[in-house]
């Protein structure tokens, strides 16, 4: 599983967050997507790597600009934070 963090410019409110989240969900099969206009950030959890250019295009079509993209492997931890592995 992958955690992809995007720095997004142009989000001003909760509706902007919803627009970005919807654009990502429509373009890609993601497990979870959350956005914060206060942090200027969108975080995506997905089983597969996503094409960066396609991400930029999907979000850009709504009038927002992806400033940066970072990827890292993501391991879901259980209810107790993985204490009992």
N, CA, C and O atoms as a GROMACS GRO file, in nm:
protein
  340
    1UNK      N    1   0.085  -0.117   0.000
    1UNK     CA    2   0.000   0.000   0.000
    1UNK      C    3   0.090   0.124   0.000
    1UNK      O    4   0.199   0.123   0.056
    2UNK      N    5   0.041   0.230  -0.064
    2UNK     CA    6   0.117   0.354  -0.077
    2UNK      C    7   0.045   0.470  -0.011
    2UNK      O    8  -0.078   0.480  -0.014
    3UNK      N    9   0.123   0.558   0.048
    3UNK     CA   10   0.073   0.686   0.098
    3UNK      C   11   0.134   0.794   0.009
    3UNK      O   12   0.256   0.809   0.002
    4UNK      N   13   0.048   0.867  -0.059
    4UNK     CA   14   0.092   0.973  -0.150
    4UNK      C   15   0.044   1.106  -0.092
    4UNK      O   16  -0.075   1.126  -0.070
    5UNK      N   17   0.138   1.195  -0.068
    5UNK     CA   18   0.107   1.326  -0.011
    5UNK      C   19   0.131   1.433  -0.118
    5UNK      O   20   0.240   1.442  -0.175
    6UNK      N   21   0.029   1.511  -0.142
    6UNK     CA   22   0.036   1.619  -0.241
    6UNK      C   23   0.028   1.753  -0.172
    6UNK      O   24  -0.056   1.772  -0.084
    7UNK      N   25   0.112   1.845  -0.209
    7UNK     CA   26   0.096   1.984  -0.170
    7UNK      C   27   0.014   2.049  -0.280
    7UNK      O   28   0.054   2.049  -0.397
    8UNK      N   29  -0.101   2.105  -0.243
    8UNK     CA   30  -0.195   2.158  -0.342
    8UNK      C   31  -0.220   2.306  -0.314
    8UNK      O   32  -0.252   2.345  -0.201
    9UNK      N   33  -0.204   2.388  -0.417
    9UNK     CA   34  -0.229   2.531  -0.406
    9UNK      C   35  -0.367   2.562  -0.462
    9UNK      O   36  -0.409   2.505  -0.563
   10UNK      N   37  -0.439   2.652  -0.395
   10UNK     CA   38  -0.567   2.698  -0.445
   10UNK      C   39  -0.687   2.656  -0.362
   10UNK      O   40  -0.797   2.707  -0.384
   11UNK      N   41  -0.668   2.564  -0.267
   11UNK     CA   42  -0.781   2.525  -0.182
   11UNK      C   43  -0.804   2.634  -0.078
   11UNK      O   44  -0.711   2.673  -0.007
   12UNK      N   45  -0.928   2.684  -0.070
   12UNK     CA   46  -0.960   2.793   0.022
   12UNK      C   47  -1.060   2.755   0.130
   12UNK      O   48  -1.073   2.826   0.230
   13UNK      N   49  -1.130   2.642   0.112
   13UNK     CA   50  -1.238   2.609   0.206
   13UNK      C   51  -1.268   2.459   0.201
   13UNK      O   52  -1.204   2.384   0.127
   14UNK      N   53  -1.366   2.418   0.278
   14UNK     CA   54  -1.406   2.278   0.282
   14UNK      C   55  -1.461   2.228   0.149
   14UNK      O   56  -1.441   2.112   0.114
   15UNK      N   57  -1.528   2.315   0.075
   15UNK     CA   58  -1.578   2.274  -0.057
   15UNK      C   59  -1.463   2.247  -0.153
   15UNK      O   60  -1.472   2.156  -0.236
   16UNK      N   61  -1.357   2.325  -0.142
   16UNK     CA   62  -1.238   2.300  -0.225
   16UNK      C   63  -1.180   2.162  -0.192
   16UNK      O   64  -1.142   2.087  -0.283
   17UNK      N   65  -1.174   2.130  -0.064
   17UNK     CA   66  -1.126   1.998  -0.023
   17UNK      C   67  -1.210   1.889  -0.086
   17UNK      O   68  -1.158   1.790  -0.138
   18UNK      N   69  -1.343   1.906  -0.082
   18UNK     CA   70  -1.434   1.808  -0.140
   18UNK      C   71  -1.413   1.795  -0.291
   18UNK      O   72  -1.417   1.684  -0.345
   19UNK      N   73  -1.392   1.906  -0.361
   19UNK     CA   74  -1.368   1.902  -0.505
   19UNK      C   75  -1.242   1.825  -0.538
   19UNK      O   76  -1.241   1.743  -0.630
   20UNK      N   77  -1.135   1.849  -0.464
   20UNK     CA   78  -1.010   1.778  -0.487
   20UNK      C   79  -1.028   1.629  -0.458
   20UNK      O   80  -0.985   1.544  -0.537
   21UNK      N   81  -1.090   1.597  -0.345
   21UNK     CA   82  -1.113   1.456  -0.310
   21UNK      C   83  -1.196   1.386  -0.418
   21UNK      O   84  -1.163   1.273  -0.456
   22UNK      N   85  -1.301   1.450  -0.466
   22UNK     CA   86  -1.386   1.391  -0.568
   22UNK      C   87  -1.309   1.370  -0.699
   22UNK      O   88  -1.327   1.268  -0.765
   23UNK      N   89  -1.225   1.464  -0.735
   23UNK     CA   90  -1.146   1.452  -0.858
   23UNK      C   91  -1.052   1.331  -0.850
   23UNK      O   92  -1.036   1.257  -0.947
   24UNK      N   93  -0.991   1.311  -0.733
   24UNK     CA   94  -0.901   1.197  -0.715
   24UNK      C   95  -0.980   1.066  -0.720
   24UNK      O   96  -0.938   0.971  -0.786
   25UNK      N   97  -1.093   1.062  -0.650
   25UNK     CA   98  -1.175   0.939  -0.647
   25UNK      C   99  -1.227   0.901  -0.786
   25UNK      O  100  -1.235   0.783  -0.819
   26UNK      N  101  -1.262   1.001  -0.866
   26UNK     CA  102  -1.315   0.974  -1.001
   26UNK      C  103  -1.206   0.923  -1.095
   26UNK      O  104  -1.234   0.845  -1.186
   27UNK      N  105  -1.083   0.967  -1.074
   27UNK     CA  106  -0.975   0.933  -1.165
   27UNK      C  107  -0.897   0.807  -1.127
   27UNK      O  108  -0.834   0.745  -1.213
   28UNK      N  109  -0.902   0.769  -0.999
   28UNK     CA  110  -0.818   0.658  -0.951
   28UNK      C  111  -0.892   0.570  -0.851
   28UNK      O  112  -0.980   0.618  -0.779
   29UNK      N  113  -0.858   0.441  -0.847
   29UNK     CA  114  -0.916   0.351  -0.745
   29UNK      C  115  -0.836   0.363  -0.615
   29UNK      O  116  -0.738   0.291  -0.595
   30UNK      N  117  -0.876   0.453  -0.527
   30UNK     CA  118  -0.802   0.478  -0.404
   30UNK      C  119  -0.878   0.419  -0.284
   30UNK      O  120  -0.999   0.402  -0.288
   31UNK      N  121  -0.804   0.387  -0.180
   31UNK     CA  122  -0.864   0.339  -0.056
   31UNK      C  123  -0.920   0.455   0.026
   31UNK      O  124  -1.029   0.446   0.083
   32UNK      N  125  -0.843   0.565   0.030
   32UNK     CA  126  -0.883   0.681   0.110
   32UNK      C  127  -0.816   0.805   0.054
   32UNK      O  128  -0.702   0.801   0.008
   33UNK      N  129  -0.888   0.917   0.060
   33UNK     CA  130  -0.829   1.045   0.022
   33UNK      C  131  -0.884   1.151   0.116
   33UNK      O  132  -1.005   1.159   0.139
   34UNK      N  133  -0.795   1.232   0.171
   34UNK     CA  134  -0.835   1.342   0.258
   34UNK      C  135  -0.755   1.467   0.220
   34UNK      O  136  -0.638   1.458   0.182
   35UNK      N  137  -0.821   1.581   0.229
   35UNK     CA  138  -0.756   1.707   0.196
   35UNK      C  139  -0.774   1.806   0.310
   35UNK      O  140  -0.871   1.799   0.384
   36UNK      N  141  -0.679   1.898   0.321
   36UNK     CA  142  -0.687   2.006   0.419
   36UNK      C  143  -0.648   2.136   0.350
   36UNK      O  144  -0.534   2.152   0.305
   37UNK      N  145  -0.743   2.230   0.342
   37UNK     CA  146  -0.709   2.359   0.282
   37UNK      C  147  -0.616   2.438   0.373
   37UNK      O  148  -0.535   2.516   0.324
   38UNK      N  149  -0.627   2.418   0.504
   38UNK     CA  150  -0.540   2.489   0.599
   38UNK      C  151  -0.394   2.449   0.581
   38UNK      O  152  -0.304   2.534   0.592
   39UNK      N  153  -0.370   2.321   0.555
   39UNK     CA  154  -0.232   2.274   0.534
   39UNK      C  155  -0.193   2.275   0.386
   39UNK      O  156  -0.075   2.260   0.353
   40UNK      N  157  -0.291   2.294   0.298
   40UNK     CA  158  -0.262   2.290   0.155
   40UNK      C  159  -0.214   2.152   0.114
   40UNK      O  160  -0.117   2.138   0.038
   41UNK      N  161  -0.283   2.050   0.165
   41UNK     CA  162  -0.232   1.913   0.149
   41UNK      C  163  -0.345   1.815   0.120
   41UNK      O  164  -0.456   1.829   0.172
   42UNK      N  165  -0.315   1.717   0.036
   42UNK     CA  166  -0.404   1.605   0.010
   42UNK      C  167  -0.324   1.477   0.033
   42UNK      O  168  -0.212   1.463  -0.016
   43UNK      N  169  -0.383   1.383   0.108
   43UNK     CA  170  -0.317   1.256   0.137
   43UNK      C  171  -0.403   1.145   0.078
   43UNK      O  172  -0.524   1.138   0.102
   44UNK      N  173  -0.338   1.057   0.002
   44UNK     CA  174  -0.407   0.947  -0.066
   44UNK      C  175  -0.347   0.815  -0.019
   44UNK      O  176  -0.225   0.800  -0.013
   45UNK      N  177  -0.433   0.719   0.015
   45UNK     CA  178  -0.390   0.582   0.043
   45UNK      C  179  -0.441   0.495  -0.070
   45UNK      O  180  -0.560   0.497  -0.103
   46UNK      N  181  -0.352   0.418  -0.130
   46UNK     CA  182  -0.387   0.336  -0.245
   46UNK      C  183  -0.304   0.208  -0.249
   46UNK      O  184  -0.193   0.202  -0.197
   47UNK      N  185  -0.360   0.107  -0.311
   47UNK     CA  186  -0.290  -0.021  -0.324
   47UNK      C  187  -0.186  -0.017  -0.435
   47UNK      O  188  -0.092  -0.097  -0.435
   48UNK      N  189  -0.201   0.074  -0.529
   48UNK     CA  190  -0.110   0.079  -0.643
   48UNK      C  191  -0.050   0.218  -0.658
   48UNK      O  192  -0.109   0.318  -0.614
   49UNK      N  193   0.066   0.225  -0.718
   49UNK     CA  194   0.129   0.354  -0.745
   49UNK      C  195   0.044   0.429  -0.847
   49UNK      O  196  -0.008   0.368  -0.942
   50UNK      N  197   0.028   0.560  -0.829
   50UNK     CA  198  -0.050   0.641  -0.921
   50UNK      C  199   0.043   0.727  -1.006
   50UNK      O  200   0.147   0.773  -0.959
   51UNK      N  201   0.005   0.747  -1.130
   51UNK     CA  202   0.084   0.828  -1.222
   51UNK      C  203   0.080   0.975  -1.179
   51UNK      O  204  -0.028   1.034  -1.168
   52UNK      N  205   0.197   1.032  -1.156
   52UNK     CA  206   0.204   1.170  -1.106
   52UNK      C  207   0.144   1.269  -1.204
   52UNK      O  208   0.072   1.361  -1.163
   53UNK      N  209   0.171   1.253  -1.332
   53UNK     CA  210   0.117   1.347  -1.431
   53UNK      C  211  -0.036   1.340  -1.435
   53UNK      O  212  -0.103   1.442  -1.448
   54UNK      N  213  -0.091   1.218  -1.425
   54UNK     CA  214  -0.237   1.202  -1.425
   54UNK      C  215  -0.298   1.264  -1.298
   54UNK      O  216  -0.406   1.321  -1.304
   55UNK      N  217  -0.229   1.252  -1.185
   55UNK     CA  218  -0.275   1.316  -1.061
   55UNK      C  219  -0.280   1.468  -1.078
   55UNK      O  220  -0.379   1.532  -1.045
   56UNK      N  221  -0.172   1.523  -1.131
   56UNK     CA  222  -0.165   1.668  -1.153
   56UNK      C  223  -0.277   1.714  -1.245
   56UNK      O  224  -0.337   1.819  -1.223
   57UNK      N  225  -0.304   1.636  -1.350
   57UNK     CA  226  -0.408   1.672  -1.446
   57UNK      C  227  -0.547   1.664  -1.384
   57UNK      O  228  -0.629   1.753  -1.404
   58UNK      N  229  -0.574   1.557  -1.308
   58UNK     CA  230  -0.706   1.539  -1.246
   58UNK      C  231  -0.736   1.654  -1.149
   58UNK      O  232  -0.847   1.708  -1.149
   59UNK      N  233  -0.638   1.690  -1.068
   59UNK     CA  234  -0.658   1.797  -0.971
   59UNK      C  235  -0.656   1.934  -1.040
   59UNK      O  236  -0.731   2.024  -1.003
   60UNK      N  237  -0.570   1.948  -1.138
   60UNK     CA  238  -0.560   2.074  -1.212
   60UNK      C  239  -0.686   2.108  -1.289
   60UNK      O  240  -0.714   2.226  -1.311
   61UNK      N  241  -0.761   2.007  -1.330
   61UNK     CA  242  -0.884   2.033  -1.405
   61UNK      C  243  -0.987   2.110  -1.322
   61UNK      O  244  -1.079   2.171  -1.377
   62UNK      N  245  -0.972   2.106  -1.189
   62UNK     CA  246  -1.062   2.180  -1.100
   62UNK      C  247  -1.011   2.319  -1.066
   62UNK      O  248  -1.074   2.391  -0.989
   63UNK      N  249  -0.897   2.356  -1.123
   63UNK     CA  250  -0.843   2.489  -1.097
   63UNK      C  251  -0.740   2.493  -0.985
   63UNK      O  252  -0.699   2.601  -0.943
   64UNK      N  253  -0.698   2.378  -0.938
   64UNK     CA  254  -0.598   2.370  -0.831
   64UNK      C  255  -0.463   2.330  -0.890
   64UNK      O  256  -0.458   2.273  -0.999
   65UNK      N  257  -0.356   2.361  -0.820
   65UNK     CA  258  -0.222   2.332  -0.869
   65UNK      C  259  -0.150   2.240  -0.772
   65UNK      O  260  -0.140   2.271  -0.653
   66UNK      N  261  -0.100   2.128  -0.822
   66UNK     CA  262  -0.018   2.037  -0.740
   66UNK      C  263   0.124   2.090  -0.742
   66UNK      O  264   0.187   2.099  -0.847
   67UNK      N  265   0.173   2.126  -0.624
   67UNK     CA  266   0.307   2.184  -0.612
   67UNK      C  267   0.412   2.074  -0.597
   67UNK      O  268   0.520   2.083  -0.656
   68UNK      N  269   0.381   1.971  -0.519
   68UNK     CA  270   0.476   1.862  -0.500
   68UNK      C  271   0.403   1.732  -0.470
   68UNK      O  272   0.289   1.732  -0.424
   69UNK      N  273   0.473   1.622  -0.498
   69UNK     CA  274   0.418   1.488  -0.475
   69UNK      C  275   0.525   1.406  -0.404
   69UNK      O  276   0.638   1.397  -0.451
   70UNK      N  277   0.489   1.345  -0.291
   70UNK     CA  278   0.580   1.252  -0.224
   70UNK      C  279   0.508   1.120  -0.205
   70UNK      O  280   0.388   1.115  -0.178
   71UNK      N  281   0.585   1.012  -0.220
   71UNK     CA  282   0.531   0.876  -0.205
   71UNK      C  283   0.611   0.803  -0.100
   71UNK      O  284   0.732   0.820  -0.088
   72UNK      N  285   0.541   0.721  -0.023
   72UNK     CA  286   0.610   0.636   0.072
   72UNK      C  287   0.527   0.510   0.094
   72UNK      O  288   0.404   0.515   0.088
   73UNK      N  289   0.592   0.398   0.120
   73UNK     CA  290   0.517   0.276   0.152
   73UNK      C  291   0.435   0.300   0.278
   73UNK      O  292   0.478   0.371   0.369
   74UNK      N  293   0.316   0.241   0.282
   74UNK     CA  294   0.227   0.259   0.396
   74UNK      C  295   0.186   0.122   0.447
   74UNK      O  296   0.138   0.038   0.371
   75UNK      N  297   0.205   0.102   0.575
   75UNK     CA  298   0.163  -0.022   0.638
   75UNK      C  299   0.056   0.010   0.739
   75UNK      O  300   0.079   0.083   0.836
   76UNK      N  301  -0.062  -0.044   0.717
   76UNK     CA  302  -0.172  -0.018   0.808
   76UNK      C  303  -0.147  -0.089   0.940
   76UNK      O  304  -0.114  -0.207   0.942
   77UNK      N  305  -0.162  -0.016   1.048
   77UNK     CA  306  -0.145  -0.073   1.180
   77UNK      C  307  -0.281  -0.102   1.239
   77UNK      O  308  -0.379  -0.034   1.209
   78UNK      N  309  -0.286  -0.203   1.323
   78UNK     CA  310  -0.412  -0.240   1.384
   78UNK      C  311  -0.460  -0.138   1.485
   78UNK      O  312  -0.401  -0.032   1.502
   79UNK      N  313  -0.566  -0.172   1.551
   79UNK     CA  314  -0.630  -0.084   1.649
   79UNK      C  315  -0.533  -0.036   1.756
   79UNK      O  316  -0.544   0.077   1.804
   80UNK      N  317  -0.439  -0.120   1.793
   80UNK     CA  318  -0.344  -0.085   1.900
   80UNK      C  319  -0.209  -0.041   1.843
   80UNK      O  320  -0.107  -0.049   1.912
   81UNK      N  321  -0.209   0.006   1.718
   81UNK     CA  322  -0.086   0.061   1.661
   81UNK      C  323   0.019  -0.043   1.632
   81UNK      O  324   0.138  -0.010   1.630
   82UNK      N  325  -0.019  -0.165   1.609
   82UNK     CA  326   0.076  -0.268   1.573
   82UNK      C  327   0.156  -0.323   1.690
   82UNK      O  328   0.264  -0.378   1.669
   83UNK      N  329   0.104  -0.311   1.812
   83UNK     CA  330   0.177  -0.361   1.929
   83UNK      C  331   0.188  -0.514   1.930
   83UNK      O  332   0.282  -0.569   1.987
   84UNK      N  333   0.093  -0.580   1.869
   84UNK     CA  334   0.090  -0.727   1.872
   84UNK      C  335   0.114  -0.785   1.733
   84UNK      O  336   0.023  -0.842   1.673
   85UNK      N  337   0.233  -0.770   1.683
   85UNK     CA  338   0.266  -0.821   1.549
   85UNK      C  339   0.303  -0.967   1.556
   85UNK      O  340   0.334  -1.027   1.453
   0.00000   0.00000   0.00000
